[in-house]
């Protein structure tokens, strides 16, 4: 099929451009015109002119004939020719190359080359994304042309069905093989070798919230904060958001990694969310919030079980590396349907694959909302299908009475070591939360005149005279972490014997005592 020979049109302003959405790439195309996306073609060429390293990322994905506009095809051939000579690909070098080849005026002159640079994407790292759009449209044009030829041959008098079928299969096979070779097909787009999977997919990244030993929120995995209304889910979430924005360093004594930009989906009572966040906002924070926090108010355009790509698209549209879903019940049609929960998890994973970090606020089952204060929560107390928590990376559960400043934070699904249970106190006036110091293992250890055993600490934390084995092991891990961090020393116990042996005893280290003093 012949390509149009009209000169390139002037692209839209760079400041108005956003990454093209493959699902809407042809929304403004005149009826009957073959699939193409001029903006994406310009983005690829502009990126390759700004940074010649971008050429190496996309050259295996694109052939010159993949460009719809002849001018763009010519420019791409010139870029490849310059790279073959290890020459620069900027507008000056391209102008000289095209001038010598007699093609400069045919592509719109040097002014058009400079225009392509002006509309290049903010990050040339995204060149392969735009190249996928160009390649996808080229594939659709090939299929379109194959369909037209097939119809023409089928209507020819005396046509042989076997010959037509063979011709179609040959064309389709050739296109499939090329897609596989370029890595742009759906069967190979996200394939990586085992070494890259282990070393480059974030398995060794620092936590978003917490430490490597105690991770509340891991990079590349979602965090779900669960609890009844009024126990402080939003209060804790807002502190983590502000830390992601660089306005504080830690939450509940655990460090939070600073991010770039947060998109807060305030779907559940946005006015209340605004009032809660206002407790922590100061006038000096205005620049941070205007530049790095975007808030969506009210329902989404569609629920995530109906549009699994919506979460990733929202992040791309608002340039966010972090999304907060407040709350989960407003993002999915129904939470008790297993099939819809699986679809939501699909939406969650698509966003995570796109590099978006996700925090979700969710509710507990109403039937267990009045459970005894001392009863330990479990994952089955989280409302909805089990597949909601199965797909989450970390699940924190806040138990307590609505409006009560003193609540308990449980870590129901862990990434590394378990956090808590932590007795925490909300300062509702300031919108802050802190660990109750009288039940902090460090404070308890410092206050003990002869140190603590794991059983001693378990008794203090649980309030039970005979803590069970699980509580004792958790206490032991607490104490061992203090030893590892240099805050405590351990005196090994003795085994068995007539007296039953001695338990290992932990005491504050000299360094810790000096620091406290």
LINVENQUI-V25204 format. One record per residue. RES is the residue in three letters. D_FIRST is the distance of its C-alpha to the first C-alpha in Angstrom with 2 decimals. Layout:
BEGIN
[[RES D_FIRST] [RES D_FIRST]]
END
This chain:
BEGIN
[[UNK 0.00] [UNK 3.81] [UNK 6.50] [UNK 9.70] [UNK 12.54] [UNK 15.38] [UNK 18.17] [UNK 18.84] [UNK 20.99] [UNK 24.37] [UNK 24.54] [UNK 27.30] [UNK 30.73] [UNK 31.27] [UNK 34.22] [UNK 32.27] [UNK 29.60] [UNK 29.85] [UNK 27.89] [UNK 24.79] [UNK 25.32] [UNK 22.54] [UNK 23.65] [UNK 23.30] [UNK 20.37] [UNK 18.38] [UNK 21.53] [UNK 20.91] [UNK 17.17] [UNK 16.84] [UNK 16.41] [UNK 13.00] [UNK 11.24] [UNK 9.26] [UNK 11.99] [UNK 13.16] [UNK 16.67] [UNK 17.48] [UNK 21.13] [UNK 20.61] [UNK 18.62] [UNK 21.49] [UNK 24.05] [UNK 22.91] [UNK 22.92] [UNK 26.17] [UNK 27.85] [UNK 27.07] [UNK 28.51] [UNK 31.59] [UNK 32.33] [UNK 31.06] [UNK 32.16] [UNK 29.24] [UNK 26.95] [UNK 28.69] [UNK 28.09] [UNK 24.31] [UNK 23.26] [UNK 23.43] [UNK 21.16] [UNK 18.27] [UNK 16.13] [UNK 14.98] [UNK 11.27] [UNK 12.33] [UNK 12.85] [UNK 10.57] [UNK 12.43] [UNK 12.48] [UNK 16.24] [UNK 16.61] [UNK 14.89] [UNK 17.37] [UNK 20.22] [UNK 19.69] [UNK 19.84] [UNK 22.97] [UNK 24.51] [UNK 24.16] [UNK 25.67] [UNK 28.56] [UNK 29.25] [UNK 29.37] [UNK 32.22] [UNK 33.75] [UNK 33.38] [UNK 33.05] [UNK 29.77] [UNK 31.26] [UNK 30.13] [UNK 32.76] [UNK 31.68] [UNK 27.98] [UNK 28.90] [UNK 30.88] [UNK 28.25] [UNK 25.45] [UNK 28.06] [UNK 29.04] [UNK 25.47] [UNK 25.00] [UNK 22.22] [UNK 24.42] [UNK 23.95] [UNK 20.16] [UNK 20.16] [UNK 22.73] [UNK 25.92] [UNK 28.39] [UNK 28.98] [UNK 25.56] [UNK 26.33] [UNK 29.62] [UNK 27.99] [UNK 25.93] [UNK 29.27] [UNK 30.89] [UNK 28.55] [UNK 28.66] [UNK 29.94] [UNK 33.75] [UNK 33.65] [UNK 31.37] [UNK 32.25] [UNK 29.59] [UNK 26.71] [UNK 25.81] [UNK 25.69] [UNK 23.06] [UNK 21.14] [UNK 21.14] [UNK 19.52] [UNK 16.71] [UNK 16.34] [UNK 16.62] [UNK 13.81] [UNK 11.52] [UNK 12.83] [UNK 12.25] [UNK 8.51] [UNK 8.63] [UNK 11.06] [UNK 9.30] [UNK 6.48] [UNK 9.70] [UNK 11.58] [UNK 9.73] [UNK 10.04] [UNK 13.52] [UNK 14.52] [UNK 13.59] [UNK 15.56] [UNK 18.30] [UNK 18.92] [UNK 19.25] [UNK 23.03] [UNK 24.63] [UNK 21.89] [UNK 23.34] [UNK 22.99] [UNK 23.89] [UNK 21.19] [UNK 18.50] [UNK 20.18] [UNK 20.41] [UNK 16.76] [UNK 15.95] [UNK 18.85] [UNK 17.86] [UNK 14.47] [UNK 16.34] [UNK 19.20] [UNK 17.35] [UNK 15.84] [UNK 19.36] [UNK 21.07] [UNK 19.10] [UNK 19.91] [UNK 23.51] [UNK 23.77] [UNK 22.64] [UNK 25.00] [UNK 22.52] [UNK 22.75] [UNK 25.33] [UNK 27.46] [UNK 28.04] [UNK 27.53] [UNK 31.28] [UNK 32.66] [UNK 35.26] [UNK 37.79] [UNK 41.32] [UNK 42.82] [UNK 40.47] [UNK 40.99] [UNK 44.75] [UNK 44.94] [UNK 42.11] [UNK 41.65] [UNK 44.72] [UNK 47.40] [UNK 49.63] [UNK 48.91] [UNK 51.82] [UNK 52.37] [UNK 51.29] [UNK 54.75] [UNK 57.63] [UNK 58.45] [UNK 57.31] [UNK 60.44] [UNK 60.09] [UNK 56.53] [UNK 56.11] [UNK 52.36] [UNK 50.22] [UNK 46.99] [UNK 44.00] [UNK 46.15] [UNK 47.00] [UNK 50.52] [UNK 52.01] [UNK 55.19] [UNK 57.04] [UNK 60.18] [UNK 61.88] [UNK 61.61] [UNK 63.83] [UNK 64.25] [UNK 62.23] [UNK 58.67] [UNK 57.26] [UNK 60.01] [UNK 59.09] [UNK 55.33] [UNK 55.75] [UNK 57.76] [UNK 55.06] [UNK 52.42] [UNK 54.61] [UNK 55.07] [UNK 51.30] [UNK 51.26] [UNK 53.95] [UNK 56.81] [UNK 58.96] [UNK 59.10] [UNK 60.19] [UNK 60.68] [UNK 63.62] [UNK 64.47] [UNK 61.13] [UNK 58.79] [UNK 55.42] [UNK 52.52] [UNK 51.13] [UNK 47.47] [UNK 45.08] [UNK 44.42] [UNK 45.47] [UNK 43.89] [UNK 46.69] [UNK 45.74] [UNK 48.90] [UNK 48.31] [UNK 51.92] [UNK 54.34] [UNK 52.73] [UNK 55.89] [UNK 58.00] [UNK 55.61] [UNK 55.85] [UNK 59.66] [UNK 59.80] [UNK 57.66] [UNK 59.67] [UNK 62.70] [UNK 61.12] [UNK 59.50] [UNK 61.30] [UNK 60.52] [UNK 59.78] [UNK 56.87] [UNK 54.89] [UNK 52.56] [UNK 51.81] [UNK 51.05] [UNK 48.94] [UNK 46.74] [UNK 46.64] [UNK 47.24] [UNK 44.97] [UNK 46.33] [UNK 44.50] [UNK 46.99] [UNK 47.12] [UNK 44.73] [UNK 41.20] [UNK 38.22] [UNK 38.17] [UNK 40.30] [UNK 39.11] [UNK 39.33] [UNK 36.68] [UNK 34.38] [UNK 35.01] [UNK 32.68] [UNK 34.60] [UNK 37.26] [UNK 34.94] [UNK 32.92] [UNK 36.22] [UNK 37.27] [UNK 34.06] [UNK 34.23] [UNK 37.85] [UNK 37.69] [UNK 40.39] [UNK 41.42] [UNK 43.97] [UNK 43.91] [UNK 47.11] [UNK 46.91] [UNK 49.98] [UNK 50.37] [UNK 48.69] [UNK 49.78] [UNK 47.65] [UNK 44.45] [UNK 44.38] [UNK 44.91] [UNK 47.86] [UNK 49.26] [UNK 51.13] [UNK 48.16] [UNK 47.29] [UNK 43.67] [UNK 43.13] [UNK 44.98] [UNK 42.68] [UNK 39.65] [UNK 41.34] [UNK 41.97] [UNK 38.27] [UNK 37.67] [UNK 40.47] [UNK 39.08] [UNK 35.55] [UNK 37.18] [UNK 39.47] [UNK 36.60] [UNK 35.06] [UNK 38.38] [UNK 40.04] [UNK 43.76] [UNK 45.04] [UNK 48.48] [UNK 49.29] [UNK 52.40] [UNK 53.56] [UNK 56.62] [UNK 59.09] [UNK 60.10] [UNK 62.54] [UNK 64.83] [UNK 65.56] [UNK 65.71] [UNK 69.51] [UNK 69.95] [UNK 73.01] [UNK 72.63] [UNK 73.41] [UNK 71.02] [UNK 68.18] [UNK 64.71] [UNK 62.26] [UNK 58.53] [UNK 59.29] [UNK 60.65] [UNK 57.15] [UNK 55.83] [UNK 52.96] [UNK 51.20] [UNK 52.16] [UNK 48.50] [UNK 48.63] [UNK 51.16] [UNK 49.81] [UNK 46.62] [UNK 48.55] [UNK 49.61] [UNK 52.95] [UNK 54.99] [UNK 57.89] [UNK 60.28] [UNK 62.72] [UNK 65.82] [UNK 68.49] [UNK 69.61] [UNK 67.62] [UNK 68.73] [UNK 70.83] [UNK 70.57] [UNK 71.34] [UNK 68.68] [UNK 67.64] [UNK 64.29] [UNK 63.42] [UNK 60.67] [UNK 59.55] [UNK 56.53] [UNK 56.78] [UNK 54.49] [UNK 57.30] [UNK 60.93] [UNK 62.08] [UNK 62.90] [UNK 66.07] [UNK 67.17] [UNK 67.63] [UNK 70.10] [UNK 68.51] [UNK 69.72] [UNK 67.65] [UNK 68.91] [UNK 67.67] [UNK 68.84] [UNK 66.72] [UNK 63.89] [UNK 64.64] [UNK 65.46] [UNK 67.68] [UNK 69.12] [UNK 72.66] [UNK 74.75] [UNK 77.64] [UNK 75.38] [UNK 73.42] [UNK 74.11] [UNK 74.80] [UNK 77.31] [UNK 78.95] [UNK 79.29] [UNK 80.86] [UNK 83.30] [UNK 84.51] [UNK 87.72] [UNK 87.36] [UNK 83.59] [UNK 81.61] [UNK 80.74] [UNK 77.49] [UNK 79.56] [UNK 81.13] [UNK 77.80] [UNK 76.44] [UNK 79.55] [UNK 79.13] [UNK 75.42] [UNK 75.73] [UNK 79.21] [UNK 80.17] [UNK 83.32] [UNK 81.78] [UNK 78.08] [UNK 76.11] [UNK 74.68] [UNK 71.16] [UNK 72.62] [UNK 74.69] [UNK 71.72] [UNK 69.72] [UNK 72.72] [UNK 72.97] [UNK 69.36] [UNK 70.09] [UNK 73.08] [UNK 71.36] [UNK 68.62] [UNK 71.42] [UNK 72.89] [UNK 69.55] [UNK 69.12] [UNK 72.68] [UNK 74.16] [UNK 76.38] [UNK 78.26] [UNK 78.84] [UNK 82.13] [UNK 81.51] [UNK 83.63] [UNK 85.77] [UNK 85.26] [UNK 87.53] [UNK 91.29] [UNK 94.16] [UNK 93.01] [UNK 89.45] [UNK 88.00] [UNK 86.62] [UNK 83.15] [UNK 81.16] [UNK 81.97] [UNK 79.80] [UNK 81.21] [UNK 79.75] [UNK 79.21] [UNK 81.35] [UNK 78.28] [UNK 77.40] [UNK 81.01] [UNK 81.17] [UNK 77.90] [UNK 79.10] [UNK 82.50]]
END
